[in-house]
């Protein structure tokens, strides 16, 4: 149980970087010509657009604008982060249910089963709270800016 909580907290710290940068004003949403500094979760996307890494679609002859390339990369990173949050939540719920089943094997009274059920429900509520906080920290998905 402690390992699951620790993993969720680590996930929160990792995912907090883009939202903190936006809250601090480092990611300017009104300017479409400048790119955010290459820090945080989207650093590889910024490097991709700035020319530090080859564009994957150039080999096929498809030419995307830098804004489209940046958007696709940021969306991919966002979806991966959301998937990690969901996977951590599912793992925490599974662990709570396994612990409940383990606890009820040795329970001989209704009070013991009830206590085990309450512990499982509290663990699931805590996991949902951490998941919700992580999704809020992650923020909304990136948006393709028209005319960029």
KEMAR-677743 format. One record per residue: chain; residue in one letter; x, y, z of N, C-alpha, C, O in turn. Coordinates in Angstrom, 2 decimals. Atoms other than C-alpha are relative to their C-alpha. Example, Ala and Ser with C-alpha at 12.3 -4.5 7.8 and 13.67 -1.06 7.14 Angstrom:
residues 2
> A/A/0.89/-1.19/0.00/12.30/-4.50/7.80/0.90/1.20/0.00/1.94/1.18/0.66
> A/S/-0.82/-1.19/-0.06/13.67/-1.06/7.14/-0.77/1.09/0.73/-0.26/2.20/0.90
END
This chain:
residues 148
> A/X/0.83/-1.19/0.00/0.00/0.00/0.00/0.87/1.25/0.00/0.60/2.22/-0.71
> A/X/-0.90/-1.14/-0.08/2.82/2.36/0.89/0.71/0.21/-1.33/0.92/1.35/-1.76
> A/X/-0.68/-0.11/1.29/4.59/1.58/-2.39/-0.91/0.62/-1.06/-0.45/1.39/-1.90
> A/X/0.94/-0.54/0.98/1.47/2.41/-4.39/-0.17/1.50/0.21/-0.17/2.28/-0.74
> A/X/0.14/-1.43/-0.31/1.03/5.74/-2.62/1.26/0.75/-0.41/1.19/1.84/-0.97
> A/X/-1.27/-0.62/0.38/4.71/6.52/-3.12/0.11/0.15/-1.51/0.59/1.17/-2.00
> A/X/-0.05/-0.07/1.46/4.43/5.72/-6.83/-0.93/1.09/-0.53/-0.58/1.79/-1.48
> A/X/0.92/-1.04/0.43/1.42/8.01/-7.19/0.55/1.39/0.30/0.39/2.31/-0.50
> A/X/-0.59/-1.30/-0.35/3.20/10.86/-5.38/1.13/0.34/-0.96/1.25/1.48/-1.40
> A/X/-1.08/-0.23/0.97/6.24/10.45/-7.65/-0.58/0.41/-1.34/-0.06/1.30/-2.01
> A/X/0.67/-0.37/1.25/3.90/10.56/-10.64/-0.51/1.42/0.03/-0.44/2.13/-0.98
> A/X/0.47/-1.38/-0.14/2.40/13.79/-9.33/1.15/0.99/-0.18/1.00/2.01/-0.86
> A/X/-1.15/-0.90/0.11/5.82/15.39/-9.01/0.47/0.10/-1.44/0.80/1.18/-1.92
> A/X/-0.44/0.01/1.39/6.77/14.35/-12.53/-0.96/0.79/-0.88/-0.53/1.53/-1.76
> A/X/1.00/-0.63/0.83/3.52/15.61/-14.00/-0.26/1.46/0.37/-0.91/2.17/-0.39
> A/X/0.26/-1.37/-0.44/3.50/18.88/-12.05/0.78/1.03/-0.81/0.38/2.20/-0.83
> A/X/-0.87/-0.96/0.68/6.21/20.50/-14.19/-0.71/0.84/-1.05/-0.56/2.06/-1.00
> A/X/0.64/-0.85/0.99/4.07/21.64/-17.18/-1.03/0.95/0.60/-1.13/2.11/0.18
> A/X/1.03/-0.85/-0.59/1.25/22.98/-15.02/0.63/1.12/0.83/0.12/2.24/0.84
> A/X/-0.67/-1.02/-0.78/3.64/24.82/-12.71/0.59/1.06/-0.91/0.51/2.25/-0.61
> A/X/-0.56/-0.96/0.95/5.38/26.42/-15.68/-1.09/0.91/-0.56/-0.88/2.11/-0.73
> A/X/1.10/-0.81/0.52/2.03/27.58/-17.04/-0.51/0.94/1.07/-0.81/2.10/0.77
> A/X/0.50/-0.84/-1.07/0.90/28.90/-13.66/0.97/1.14/0.31/0.54/2.23/0.70
> A/X/-1.00/-1.03/-0.26/4.16/30.82/-13.25/0.16/0.97/-1.15/0.92/1.93/-1.04
> A/X/-0.08/-0.91/1.14/3.71/32.46/-16.62/1.10/-0.34/-0.98/1.40/0.46/-1.87
> A/X/-1.06/0.37/0.92/6.49/30.59/-18.39/-0.54/-0.49/-1.34/0.17/-0.46/-2.34
> A/X/0.61/0.46/1.25/4.09/29.19/-20.99/-1.06/1.02/-0.40/-2.17/1.00/0.12
> A/X/0.89/-1.08/0.40/2.49/32.18/-22.71/-0.97/-0.50/-1.05/-0.56/-0.88/-2.15
> A/X/0.99/0.55/0.92/-0.77/31.11/-24.35/-0.46/1.02/-1.04/-1.11/0.63/-2.01
> A/X/0.45/-0.99/0.95/-1.37/34.42/-26.18/0.97/0.19/-1.14/0.58/0.69/-2.20
> A/X/-1.00/-0.15/1.04/1.84/34.40/-28.21/0.10/-1.28/-0.79/0.33/-2.35/-0.23
> A/X/-0.04/1.21/0.82/1.81/32.02/-31.13/1.32/-0.15/-0.74/1.57/-1.21/-1.32
> A/X/-1.24/0.09/0.75/5.22/32.79/-32.62/1.16/-0.52/0.82/2.13/-1.02/0.25
> A/X/-1.10/0.48/-0.83/7.42/31.88/-29.66/-0.36/-1.35/0.60/-1.53/-1.63/0.87
> A/X/0.20/1.30/-0.61/7.88/28.41/-28.26/0.41/0.08/1.46/1.30/0.86/1.81
> A/X/-0.40/0.00/-1.39/8.06/27.68/-24.54/1.43/-0.52/0.13/1.91/-1.26/-0.72
> A/X/-1.37/0.47/-0.18/11.55/27.09/-23.16/0.03/-1.52/0.12/-0.91/-2.12/0.64
> A/X/-0.06/1.46/0.01/12.71/23.48/-23.54/0.25/-0.60/1.38/1.32/-1.14/1.64
> A/X/-0.07/0.63/-1.30/12.06/22.36/-19.98/-1.31/-0.73/0.24/-2.31/-0.45/-0.42
> A/X/1.23/0.69/-0.36/9.53/20.02/-18.45/-0.31/-1.14/-0.94/0.57/-1.64/-1.65
> A/X/0.42/1.18/0.75/7.54/17.29/-20.13/0.05/0.21/-1.50/0.18/-0.76/-2.25
> A/X/0.07/-0.27/1.43/7.41/19.01/-23.52/1.35/0.42/-0.58/1.40/0.95/-1.70
> A/X/-1.32/-0.41/0.47/11.17/19.64/-23.86/0.37/-0.71/-1.30/0.93/-0.09/-2.21
> A/X/-0.34/0.73/1.21/11.58/16.91/-26.47/-0.82/0.50/-1.18/-0.35/0.47/-2.32
> A/X/0.84/-0.53/1.08/8.70/18.39/-28.47/0.57/1.32/-0.53/0.59/1.55/-1.73
> A/X/-0.59/-1.27/0.41/10.32/21.82/-28.50/1.26/-0.24/-0.81/1.51/0.45/-1.80
> A/X/-1.22/0.33/0.74/13.61/20.27/-29.64/-0.35/-0.54/-1.38/0.36/-0.27/-2.35
> A/X/0.43/0.56/1.28/11.74/18.42/-32.40/-0.35/1.12/-0.97/0.03/1.07/-2.14
> A/X/0.44/-1.09/0.87/10.24/21.63/-33.77/1.13/0.97/-0.31/1.20/1.51/-1.41
> A/X/-1.08/-0.97/0.22/13.34/23.78/-33.35/1.08/-0.52/-0.94/1.97/0.22/-1.32
> A/X/-0.95/0.55/0.96/15.29/21.44/-35.61/1.10/-0.81/0.65/1.97/-1.32/-0.06
> A/X/-1.02/0.78/-0.67/17.40/19.70/-32.97/-0.17/-1.49/-0.27/0.79/-2.25/-0.17
> A/X/0.26/1.40/0.32/15.76/16.39/-33.91/-0.69/-0.05/-1.36/-1.43/0.87/-1.70
> A/X/0.65/0.08/1.32/14.64/15.21/-37.36/-1.50/-0.18/0.15/-1.97/-0.85/1.07
> A/X/1.45/0.15/-0.01/10.95/15.48/-38.10/-0.37/-1.34/-0.63/0.15/-1.68/-1.69
> A/X/0.31/1.33/0.53/9.39/12.04/-38.60/-0.78/0.03/-1.31/-0.67/-0.92/-2.08
> A/X/0.83/-0.03/1.21/7.02/13.14/-41.40/0.74/0.51/-1.23/0.24/0.39/-2.34
> A/X/-0.74/-0.53/1.15/9.68/14.76/-43.59/0.45/-1.11/-0.94/0.57/-0.88/-2.14
> A/X/-0.46/1.10/0.84/10.85/11.35/-44.85/-1.09/-0.45/-0.97/-0.79/-0.93/-2.06
> A/X/1.10/0.43/0.85/7.41/10.63/-46.30/-0.39/1.08/-1.01/-1.17/0.82/-1.92
> A/X/0.36/-1.09/0.89/7.19/13.98/-48.06/-1.14/0.85/0.54/-1.48/1.87/-0.06
> A/X/1.04/-0.81/-0.62/4.42/15.24/-45.78/0.68/1.14/0.75/1.53/0.91/1.61
> A/X/-0.60/-1.10/-0.72/5.33/18.68/-44.65/-1.05/0.62/0.91/-2.06/1.15/0.45
> A/X/0.87/-0.61/-1.00/3.68/19.83/-41.47/0.61/1.31/0.44/1.83/1.50/0.38
> A/X/-0.52/-1.23/-0.57/3.96/23.26/-40.02/0.62/-0.33/1.35/0.27/-1.33/1.97
> A/X/-0.60/0.24/-1.33/6.09/23.54/-36.87/-1.07/-0.06/1.09/-0.93/-0.81/2.06
> A/X/1.06/0.02/-1.01/2.91/24.26/-34.90/-0.73/-1.33/0.03/-1.07/-1.83/1.11
> A/X/0.67/1.29/0.04/1.27/21.04/-36.09/0.89/-1.10/0.59/0.41/-1.98/1.31
> A/X/-0.95/0.98/-0.53/4.39/19.02/-35.29/0.07/0.12/1.51/0.05/-0.89/2.22
> A/X/-0.05/-0.23/-1.44/4.60/20.60/-31.83/-1.28/-0.50/0.66/-1.23/-1.14/1.71
> A/X/1.28/0.43/-0.55/0.90/19.96/-31.23/-0.08/-1.53/0.09/-0.47/-2.07/1.13
> A/X/0.06/1.46/-0.01/1.13/16.28/-32.20/0.93/-0.59/1.06/0.57/-1.56/1.74
> A/X/-0.94/0.49/-0.99/4.17/15.78/-30.01/-0.53/0.26/1.41/-0.50/-0.64/2.26
> A/X/0.54/-0.32/-1.32/2.61/17.57/-27.01/-1.21/-0.86/0.32/-1.38/-1.28/1.47
> A/X/1.18/0.84/-0.22/-0.62/15.60/-27.46/0.43/-1.43/0.35/-0.17/-2.06/1.22
> A/X/-0.51/1.33/-0.30/1.35/12.35/-27.48/0.53/-0.07/1.43/0.25/-1.02/2.15
> A/X/-0.55/-0.05/-1.36/3.19/13.34/-24.28/-1.14/0.09/1.01/-1.11/-0.56/2.05
> A/X/1.15/-0.16/-0.89/-0.11/14.41/-22.69/-0.74/-1.33/0.17/-1.07/-1.71/1.29
> A/X/0.73/1.27/-0.07/-1.82/11.13/-23.55/0.80/-1.06/0.77/0.22/-1.86/1.50
> A/X/-0.82/0.95/-0.74/1.12/9.12/-22.22/-0.05/0.29/1.50/-0.13/-0.63/2.31
> A/X/0.08/-0.37/-1.42/1.03/11.06/-18.94/-1.34/-0.38/0.59/-1.41/-0.90/1.70
> A/X/1.33/0.37/-0.48/-2.73/10.57/-18.61/-0.12/-1.52/0.14/-0.74/-2.01/1.08
> A/X/0.04/1.47/-0.08/-2.30/6.85/-19.31/0.78/-0.49/1.22/0.36/-1.46/1.86
> A/X/-0.76/0.38/-1.18/0.36/6.63/-16.59/-0.80/0.27/1.27/-0.77/-0.53/2.20
> A/X/0.83/-0.33/-1.16/-1.97/8.34/-14.12/-1.10/-1.05/0.15/-1.33/-1.55/1.26
> A/X/1.07/0.99/-0.05/-4.80/5.96/-15.01/0.54/-1.38/0.40/-0.11/-2.11/1.15
> A/X/-0.59/1.29/-0.34/-2.51/2.93/-14.78/0.35/-0.06/1.49/0.14/-1.09/2.14
> A/X/-0.33/-0.05/-1.43/-1.30/4.01/-11.33/-1.27/-0.12/0.84/-1.27/-0.78/1.88
> A/X/1.27/0.09/-0.70/-4.92/4.44/-10.23/-0.53/-1.43/-0.02/-0.94/-1.97/1.01
> A/X/0.49/1.38/0.10/-5.93/1.02/-11.53/0.84/-0.95/0.86/0.31/-1.88/1.48
> A/X/-0.88/0.84/-0.82/-2.91/-0.53/-9.82/-0.32/0.19/1.49/-0.33/-0.79/2.24
> A/X/0.33/-0.25/-1.40/-3.83/1.13/-6.51/-1.33/-0.66/0.38/-1.45/-1.21/1.47
> A/X/1.30/0.64/-0.26/-7.44/-0.12/-6.76/0.17/-1.51/0.06/-0.39/-2.17/0.94
> A/X/-0.25/1.44/-0.01/-6.25/-3.62/-7.61/0.69/-0.42/1.28/0.34/-1.43/1.88
> A/X/-0.72/0.31/-1.24/-3.86/-3.57/-4.67/-0.93/0.08/1.20/-0.84/-0.75/2.10
> A/X/0.95/-0.11/-1.10/-6.65/-2.40/-2.34/-0.94/-1.21/0.03/-1.26/-1.72/1.10
> A/X/0.89/1.16/0.06/-8.92/-5.23/-3.54/0.73/-1.29/0.42/0.15/-2.14/1.10
> A/X/-0.79/1.16/-0.39/-6.14/-7.81/-3.13/0.18/0.00/1.52/0.03/-1.04/2.16
> A/X/-0.17/-0.11/-1.45/-5.49/-6.55/0.39/-1.31/-0.31/0.72/-1.30/-0.94/1.78
> A/X/1.31/0.30/-0.59/-9.23/-6.74/1.13/-0.24/-1.51/0.01/-0.66/-2.07/1.02
> A/X/0.20/1.45/0.06/-9.41/-10.36/-0.06/0.90/-0.72/1.00/0.49/-1.70/1.63
> A/X/-0.94/0.59/-0.94/-6.35/-11.19/2.01/-0.50/0.20/1.43/-0.39/-0.71/2.26
> A/X/0.48/-0.30/-1.36/-7.86/-9.53/5.08/-1.25/-0.79/0.35/-1.43/-1.19/1.50
> A/X/1.25/0.69/-0.30/-11.23/-11.23/4.75/0.18/-1.51/0.13/-0.70/-2.19/0.66
> A/X/-0.24/1.43/-0.17/-9.69/-14.71/4.58/0.08/-0.38/1.47/-0.41/-1.42/1.89
> A/X/-0.16/0.29/-1.43/-8.82/-14.51/8.25/-1.08/0.64/0.86/-1.05/0.49/2.08
> A/X/1.06/-0.66/-0.78/-11.91/-12.52/9.28/-1.05/-1.02/0.41/-1.59/-1.75/-0.42
> A/X/0.96/0.96/-0.51/-14.18/-14.55/11.51/-1.31/0.65/0.44/-2.28/-0.04/0.74
> A/X/1.22/-0.68/-0.45/-16.73/-11.90/12.43/-0.41/1.05/-1.02/0.37/1.45/-1.88
> A/X/0.50/-1.04/0.89/-18.87/-9.38/10.65/0.75/1.31/0.22/0.96/2.07/-0.72
> A/X/-0.73/-1.23/-0.31/-16.99/-6.58/12.40/1.36/0.01/-0.70/1.80/1.05/-1.19
> A/X/-1.30/0.07/0.67/-13.67/-7.78/10.99/-0.16/0.18/-1.51/0.64/0.87/-2.14
> A/X/0.25/-0.17/1.43/-15.11/-8.04/7.47/-0.37/1.44/-0.32/0.05/1.99/-1.34
> A/X/0.39/-1.40/0.18/-16.66/-4.60/7.83/1.21/0.92/0.08/1.34/1.86/-0.71
> A/X/-1.21/-0.82/-0.13/-13.35/-3.13/8.98/0.88/-0.15/-1.24/1.43/0.84/-1.73
> A/X/-0.79/0.22/1.20/-11.56/-4.72/6.03/-0.61/0.72/-1.20/0.12/1.29/-2.02
> A/X/0.68/-0.69/1.08/-14.17/-3.32/3.65/0.22/1.51/0.09/0.44/2.17/-0.92
> A/X/-0.22/-1.44/-0.18/-13.79/0.16/5.13/1.43/0.41/-0.36/1.65/1.48/-0.93
> A/X/-1.39/-0.29/0.37/-10.01/0.00/4.72/0.15/0.00/-1.52/0.84/0.85/-2.08
> A/X/-0.07/0.05/1.46/-10.43/-1.02/1.07/-0.64/1.24/-0.61/-0.08/1.86/-1.51
> A/X/0.68/-1.17/0.53/-12.92/1.77/0.42/0.80/1.27/0.22/0.85/2.14/-0.65
> A/X/-0.83/-1.18/-0.28/-10.65/4.33/2.08/1.20/0.05/-0.94/1.59/1.12/-1.41
> A/X/-1.15/0.04/0.92/-7.72/3.17/-0.06/-0.42/0.40/-1.42/0.31/1.10/-2.11
> A/X/0.49/-0.36/1.34/-9.81/3.48/-3.24/-0.32/1.48/-0.06/-0.04/2.13/-1.07
> A/X/0.29/-1.43/-0.03/-11.01/6.94/-2.23/1.28/0.81/-0.04/1.36/1.83/-0.73
> A/X/-1.29/-0.70/0.01/-7.43/8.00/-1.55/0.64/-0.07/-1.38/1.21/0.92/-1.86
> A/X/-0.56/0.14/1.35/-6.32/6.63/-4.92/-0.73/0.91/-0.98/-0.11/1.51/-1.86
> A/X/0.77/-0.88/0.87/-9.14/8.53/-6.62/0.36/1.46/0.23/0.40/2.25/-0.71
> A/X/-0.41/-1.37/-0.32/-8.12/11.72/-4.83/1.35/0.33/-0.62/1.53/1.41/-1.19
> A/X/-1.33/-0.21/0.59/-4.51/11.33/-5.94/-0.11/0.07/-1.51/0.54/0.90/-2.15
> A/X/0.19/-0.02/1.46/-5.63/10.55/-9.50/-0.60/1.33/-0.44/-0.16/1.92/-1.43
> A/X/0.64/-1.26/0.34/-7.87/13.60/-9.56/1.00/1.16/0.09/1.04/2.02/-0.78
> A/X/-1.00/-1.06/-0.15/-5.08/15.83/-8.26/1.04/-0.06/-1.12/1.48/0.97/-1.62
> A/X/-0.98/0.15/1.08/-2.67/14.41/-10.85/-0.57/0.48/-1.32/0.14/1.12/-2.10
> A/X/0.62/-0.46/1.25/-5.13/15.06/-13.69/-0.17/1.52/-0.01/-0.02/2.16/-1.05
> A/X/0.09/-1.47/-0.09/-5.70/18.62/-12.46/1.37/0.61/-0.23/1.51/1.62/-0.93
> A/X/-1.37/-0.49/0.18/-1.94/19.11/-12.28/0.44/-0.13/-1.46/1.13/0.74/-1.98
> A/X/-0.34/0.19/1.41/-1.57/17.71/-15.79/-0.62/1.09/-0.86/-0.02/1.54/-1.84
> A/X/0.66/-1.08/0.73/-4.03/20.30/-17.02/-0.74/-0.51/-1.21/-0.83/-1.71/-1.46
> A/X/0.74/0.39/1.19/-6.05/20.36/-20.19/0.94/-0.46/-1.11/2.13/-0.14/-1.10
> A/X/-0.86/0.44/1.10/-4.78/18.71/-23.35/0.45/1.18/-0.84/-0.22/2.21/-0.85
> A/X/-0.47/-1.09/0.85/-2.75/20.86/-25.75/-1.00/0.28/-1.12/-1.76/-0.59/-1.53
> A/X/0.91/-0.43/1.05/-4.64/22.81/-28.38/0.83/0.51/-1.18/1.79/1.26/-0.99
> A/X/-0.68/-0.47/1.21/-3.51/23.39/-31.97/-0.43/1.43/-0.25/-1.62/1.72/-0.40
> A/X/0.30/-1.41/0.23/-3.27/27.13/-32.49/-0.06/0.25/-1.50/0.91/-0.01/-2.22
> A/X/0.19/-0.30/1.43/-4.62/28.18/-35.88/0.81/1.21/-0.38/0.95/2.15/0.40
> A/X/-0.75/-1.13/0.53/-2.53/30.49/-37.98/1.41/0.12/0.55/2.07/1.13/0.34
> A/X/-1.35/-0.07/-0.54/0.69/29.64/-36.20/1.01/-0.54/-0.97/2.20/-0.56/-0.67
END
